[in-house]
Every structure is written in structure tokens, then in C-alpha cells.
Amino acid sequence: MREAALQQPRSSGFPLVDRLGELCISGRDSAAYLWQVPMDMNVRAEIDRKLVEIRAECERQNRREMNRIVEELETALAASPSPQQVEILQDGFDRLVKLWQAAKSGLL
């Protein structure tokens, strides 16, 4: 019996990525890119679209705690490009990813 348990593959510890996770991770990557090119209007428009999709997905999954962060990110995105703005975007997307991971792992 013990040998059978040892032969089973262990889970990686990371939850399977659903649409909300994809959007949060992709948004985090886009925000990180803004450190290199803070005035890239195409990436800013992409982040704006992702926030709209994240909000819709949060509503669909009844994830109200994430909507407050999305609102903060929308406000930051509307501000003039600056290092502080990019930092707020990155931090916000990091928080969204962590909330998503916690929910998928059963912590929330």
C-alpha cells in the first residue's frame, strides 16, 4: 500500500489556471512590461480591456473582494504614466493573482 502512494505523482501545488487566473497573470505581465516602456499606449489599452474582462469574470464567479482591487487599478490606469502608477498596477495585479490562487486552493 505504501509503495502505491509513493508512485502517485504529487500535485505541483499550483491551481489549474481558469479564465480569471489567465487574465490576472497576463495583466501582471503587462504591468511589468510598463516598467520598460511606460508610455506604451497599446499595452495600456490592453490592460484596460483585461480589467473589464476581470471585472466581468469576478461577477460571474461571485468574487466581490477582487472588484475593489480592479477599481483601484482602473483609477491608477487613468492617471498620468509614472513610476508610481506602474508600481500601483503591478502591486494590484499581484494582489489579484494571490487572491485568485487562494480561492483556487480552497483558502478562501
N, C-alpha and C positions, 0 to 999 in steps of 0.2 A: 504494500500500500504506500509506503513511504517513497519507494522508487518512482511510482506513478506520479506522485506530487512533485518530485524533483524534475521530471521530464516535461512537465507542462510549462509552456512559455510564460514568463512573467509579463504583466502589462507594463507599458512604458511609464505609466504614471500621468501621462498627458491625456486629457479627454479628446474624444473624436471631435474634429472641427466641424461645426454646423455653419449655417449661413451667417449667424450673428458673430461667431468666432472669426470667420473669414474676414468679415467687414472690420472688426476691431483690430485684428492683426495687420490687415492691409492698411488701415488708417494710421496705425502706429508707424509702419514702414514709410508711408507717405510723409508723415510729420517729421520723421528722422531725416528724410531727404531735404526738407526745407532748411536744415542747418547748412547745407551746401549751397542751395540756390533759394534764398528766402523770398525772392520776388517772382518765382515761377507761378504765373497765373493759372497755367493748366493744372498743376498739382493742387493749387488752392481750390480750383473748381472741382477737381476730383474728390478732395477731402469734403467739400460741401455736399456733393452727391452722396458720399459714403455716410455722412451724418444723417441725411434724410433717410437713407436705407436703414441705418442702425436704429433710428427712432421708430420706423415702421416695424422692424423686426422685434424691437423691445415691446411694442404694443401687442404684437401678435403673440409673443411669449409671456406677456404679462410681467415684464421686467421693469417695473416702475423706478427702481433705485438707479437704473442706468440713465434714465431720461434727464435727471438733474445734471449729470456729467455732460450729456450731449448738449444741453442748453449752455453750459459753461464753454464748451468747445465752439459752439456756434457764435457766441459772443466774442471769443478770442479770435476766431477766424475773420470776423467783421472788422477787427481793429487793424491799424496800420502794421505792415510787416516789421517785426523787430525780433531781436534775440529772445526777449521776454515772451513775446507772443508764441514763438516756436517752442519755447520751453513749456508753456502752458498747454499747447497742443500735444506735445509728446507726453507730458505727465498725465493729461486727461485720457489719452488713448491707452497708456499703461494701466491706469485705474480701470478702464473698461475691460481690458484683457483680463486683469486679475479678478474682477467681479464675474466675468464670463467663466473663467476657469473654476472659480469657487462654486458657482452654480452647477457646472457640468460634473464636478467631482462630488457633489452632494453636500457640500459645506453650507450652502445657502438654501 
